[in-house]
Amino acid sequence: MNFLYDFHIHSALSPCADNDMSPANIVATASAVGLEIIAISDHNAIKNVDNAMKYGELLGVTVVPAIEVQTNEDIHVLCLFRTLTDLENFYKEIDFSDIPNRPDIFGEQLIFDEEDEVIGYEPTMLINSANISETDLYDIANKHNGIAIPAHIDRDSYGLLAVLGGIPDEYKVVEISSDGAVQDFINHTKGKRVITDSDAHTLGDIGKKRSLIDLPECSANALIDFLQGKI
């Protein structure tokens, strides 16, 4: 069965996202544009994932536990997981920066409660790199039943291809942004699955690329199995 997806959406916890990118607004917008399976993948943070998953259950949108990690090579890696517990255990193993945020310069980093009200602000600067290599990140994601996917390899900024000059063989999946052209990267994606996401930072960007994925069911388990080549 084919499902409309977008696995790279930033909530207002990411400093570069609009403040109206709350869990409820994101899921409601995804539903309105016909998306069936999505992920909130904030920069180096996961505090809005739980509530997004709850709104997904209410509105019939599958929300996959996720995060976008910036490695110490300044590479962005999208990490998707089967369960919230898997994501949380993965997150605990990563050494993230503790430098304080400057919201006046970099933007606020909003945390929402179950009523979709702002209950706090992430105090550390989420745009800093974590103290982990892309190789180690890949291994830890696998350890916690997830998958690491090089994000937006078509971009010069924070793209694995631009930084390393190639895609290591262990990666089974790569992401190309909605602005990129898959055919331009055929030589780098042979034998790999390719996903195309919006990297949305505004409500208007959610689902702007009408991408379909063929899964036996609309679930995080089915997605990870598919991306890992098990089905």
Secondary structure in CASP SS format (residue, H / E / C, confidence):
PFRMAT SS
TARGET T0000
AUTHOR 0000-0000-0000
METHOD secondary structure of the structure
MODEL  1
M C 1.00
N E 1.00
F E 1.00
L E 1.00
Y E 1.00
D E 1.00
F E 1.00
H E 1.00
I E 1.00
H C 1.00
S C 1.00
A C 1.00
L C 1.00
S C 1.00
P C 1.00
C C 1.00
A C 1.00
D C 1.00
N C 1.00
D C 1.00
M C 1.00
S C 1.00
P H 1.00
A H 1.00
N H 1.00
I H 1.00
V H 1.00
A H 1.00
T H 1.00
A H 1.00
S H 1.00
A H 1.00
V C 1.00
G C 1.00
L C 1.00
E C 1.00
I E 1.00
I E 1.00
A E 1.00
I E 1.00
S C 1.00
D C 1.00
H E 1.00
N C 1.00
A C 1.00
I C 1.00
K C 1.00
N C 1.00
V H 1.00
D H 1.00
N H 1.00
A H 1.00
M H 1.00
K H 1.00
Y H 1.00
G H 1.00
E H 1.00
L H 1.00
L H 1.00
G C 1.00
V C 1.00
T E 1.00
V E 1.00
V E 1.00
P E 1.00
A E 1.00
I E 1.00
E E 1.00
V E 1.00
Q E 1.00
T C 1.00
N C 1.00
E C 1.00
D C 1.00
I C 1.00
H E 1.00
V E 1.00
L E 1.00
C E 1.00
L E 1.00
F E 1.00
R C 1.00
T C 1.00
L H 1.00
T H 1.00
D H 1.00
L H 1.00
E H 1.00
N H 1.00
F H 1.00
Y H 1.00
K H 1.00
E C 1.00
I C 1.00
D C 1.00
F C 1.00
S C 1.00
D C 1.00
I C 1.00
P E 1.00
N C 1.00
R C 1.00
P H 1.00
D H 1.00
I H 1.00
F H 1.00
G C 1.00
E C 1.00
Q C 1.00
L E 1.00
I E 1.00
F E 1.00
D C 1.00
E C 1.00
E C 1.00
D C 1.00
E C 1.00
V E 1.00
I E 1.00
G E 1.00
Y E 1.00
E C 1.00
P C 1.00
T E 1.00
M C 1.00
L C 1.00
I C 1.00
N C 1.00
S C 1.00
A C 1.00
N C 1.00
I C 1.00
S C 1.00
E H 1.00
T H 1.00
D H 1.00
L H 1.00
Y H 1.00
D H 1.00
I H 1.00
A H 1.00
N H 1.00
K H 1.00
H C 1.00
N C 1.00
G E 1.00
I E 1.00
A E 1.00
I E 1.00
P E 1.00
A C 1.00
H C 1.00
I C 1.00
D C 1.00
R C 1.00
D C 1.00
S C 1.00
Y C 1.00
G C 1.00
L H 1.00
L H 1.00
A H 1.00
V H 1.00
L H 1.00
G C 1.00
G C 1.00
I C 1.00
P C 1.00
D C 1.00
E C 1.00
Y C 1.00
K C 1.00
V E 1.00
V E 1.00
E E 1.00
I E 1.00
S E 1.00
S C 1.00
D C 1.00
G C 1.00
A C 1.00
V H 1.00
Q H 1.00
D H 1.00
F H 1.00
I H 1.00
N H 1.00
H H 1.00
T H 1.00
K C 1.00
G C 1.00
K C 1.00
R E 1.00
V E 1.00
I E 1.00
T E 1.00
D E 1.00
S C 1.00
D C 1.00
A E 1.00
H C 1.00
T C 1.00
L H 1.00
G H 1.00
D H 1.00
I C 1.00
G C 1.00
K C 1.00
K C 1.00
R C 1.00
S E 1.00
L E 1.00
I E 1.00
D E 1.00
L C 1.00
P C 1.00
E C 1.00
C C 1.00
S C 1.00
A H 1.00
N H 1.00
A H 1.00
L H 1.00
I H 1.00
D H 1.00
F H 1.00
L H 1.00
Q C 1.00
G C 1.00
K C 1.00
I C 1.00
END
